């Protein structure tokens, strides 16, 4: 099994495309980039979780 490591810049670029095009699905972006949709979905989930955590007031 080969593990592909994506750069932070690449991930951020994908996330930007996804969030600025809400009419398209995560799966469609993943297919376009030839990346497993589960990988891209994990990036989206982690981004949203991180964003929620950073918004909490301590």
N, C-alpha and C positions, 0 to 999 in steps of 0.2 A: 504494500500500500504506500502510495506516495502522498506526502503531506505538502500542500502548497501554502506558503506564507505570503500574505498580501501586505504591502506597506500601509502604514497609517494614512498616507496621502491618498492611496487608491481607495481605501475604505471610506474616507471622508468624501471623496469625489462621488462614489456610488451613493452614499447617504444623501448628499446634496441633490443628486439627480432624482432620487426617490421622493424626497420631501418637497421638491419644487414641481413635481409632476404627479399629484395625488390621483389623477385619473388613470394612471397605470399601476399595475400590480407589481409587488416585489418580485414575483416569479418572472414577469416579463423582463425586468431589468437583469435578473440573474441569467436568464436564457441568452439575452443579448450579449452579456459579458462572458458567457460560457463558464459560469460558476454555479455550483450547487445552490438551489434556492434556499436550502436549510442554512447554508453559510451566511447568505445575505440576510435572511430573517434573523439570525443570531446577532448580526451587526446592528440591525434596527432595534431589536429588543434591548441589547446592551446600551445603545445610545439613549433610548427612552428612559431606561432605568437610571443611567448616570445623570440625565437631565433632571429627573424627578428628585434624585438625591441631592443635587446641587441647589435645588430650589427650596429645600427644607430649611427653616430658620431654627437655629439652635438656641 
